[in-house]
């Protein structure tokens, strides 16, 4: 079977697994599933597998398997196939923007349909559960409630299940190495908003669930007894309250008003997810936790692999300080590392913060720059301003512009598996401010592709660039040679710049670019040999590590349950029958939190084993890599002042207004037809 056939088989397998897992969630609220599943769990109790093994295999493993198969599928797509130009499929039209809003952003028809279907699923789940509850209401022995109070308590309980459904998907959009969404072409930076939507919905459902339960306890005058209760078996109410408070703290500190102005608060508070998940497990129990465990499992493994990937630290080769208070960082790169345009990396500079990671778009092309990659950082917040000030301070104190080494940890790059912009004859690119950085990498890649007969590339490109101040135009310095439109150039680039907060100055684009491109270049000294950025491990290896972690978890959770959980608990139904005559009472059950602790312990051991394997692989890989002997080979050529002045006059600069995007789009359509 050829590679094409294998890809088809893998795609069919992913469709079957995804369909089965979705069907499971749809059937779960029904009486049919409840009866069949209880019988299946009861049968599994008499085997070595146990109900815990069955729950993991049915609820958790399908998503892990989907991620593993997806990684193999992506890895089998060769680099040449990713770069080749393909005919635009009719289905691709559904991914075009349909709704543009400041509140929810840009939505395609596929996203709108997915959100609608998910809301429909939540409505179905709530209706199926609550209709069954109302048919067989049974009073709570410890609470003396009226009928309406009992119904309201059941409604509050079912809202907790809606929060659980959101939590099951919450961590999937923020995976990077084990990204499930990348299988359907959605990158990390685009899928983060799904995490935000799901988190907001989860908190709303959980708040109603917790507040309504407290309300019923309050009016029944049992709140003082129930609110502090840590039950031996069943739901642990105190754990649920801690979970809700933790979730609210994380959600409030992630609001845009706080996240944008006080990023550090958002960043550190979001690490409370560990507390949130542990107490959710203690509150909901192991059976419910297996439903949301796929995201937790993949996220934990993904997090550890990302930590290992950022080791060992490398060093900055050089930096450029722009007049618009932006910094371009030049980093060493392995010559074998290839990435697509619009890829991002996560950067940590320990001398500024030992814990904070920040994502930046790569502005360079791996086709042109074999030994280095670059990112441009706009310095507005505390971390970015600290970076600028640190370089500027040492630059002012050193006349030779030779700074001491600056270690940096890199994670990534992460990017698309294909370059869809090569499908088109013409491109219209619209960017604002620092948002120009992904387009710089696209333009560099197209410029590199024109020298190859193997690839077809767009012949006409129009770039609309909107900035507040004219000094921001200096960020275009790296593409100044492309703006000259040489006769030998096989494609034409037209640039229109809109400066919104300045009046007409009468200067041409070349003159403005020359004036605003007077950057200060800083070379960093490196005492020891430095490692180049290698990128993530092979997708095959990541899939193998996920399989290893799954097997280890299953083995240990089964072994621990057989060792630490009394057999009476495993055959509780038979025990009830044998002691119905009340001649002999069964032994006391183990606390419900014992099974929860066993899950956590098995999870930690599985992550430790896969991490050990990953460390060995990383060590072997580093031994084969050749460290950079010196940074002289990695120097990046700065565009000369003469090149900048040669920028053709067909490019336009507009002052004091915003672009009329509707008119630009209409003109572009007419000119391209």
Secondary structure, DSSP 8 states (H G I E B T S, - for coil): --HHHHHHHHHHHHHHHHHHHHHHHHHHTSHHHHHHHHHHHHHHHTSSSHHHHHHIIIIIHHHHHHHHHHHHHHHHS-HHHHHS-----GGGGGGSEEEEETTTEEEEHHHHHHHHHHHHHHHHHHHHHHHHHHHT----TT----HHHHHHHHHHHHHHHHHHHHHHHHTGGG-STT-SGGGGT--HHHHHHHHHHHHHHHHHHHHHHHHHHHHHHHHTT-HHHHTT---SSS--HHHHHHHHHHHHHHHHTTSHHHHTT-HHHHHHHGGGHHHHHHHHHHHH-HHHHHHHHHHHHHHHHHHHHHHHHT-S-EEEEEEEEETTTEEEEEEEB-TT----TT-EEEEE-TTT-SS--EEEEB-S-TTT-SSEEEEEEE--SHHHHHHHHHHHHHHHH-TT-EE---EEEEEEEE--SS-GGGG-SEEEEEEEGGGGHHHHHHHHHHHHHTT-SS----SEEEEEEEESSGGGGGGGGGGTTGGG--TT-SSEEEEEEEETTS------HHHHHHHHT--EEEEE--SS-B--B--S--HHHHHHHHHHHHHHHHHHHHHHHHHHS-HHHHTHHHHHHHTTTSSS-------HHHHHHHHHHHHHHHHHHHHHHHHHHHHHHHHHS--BS-SGGG------HHHHHT--TTSEEEESS---HHHHHHHHHHHH-
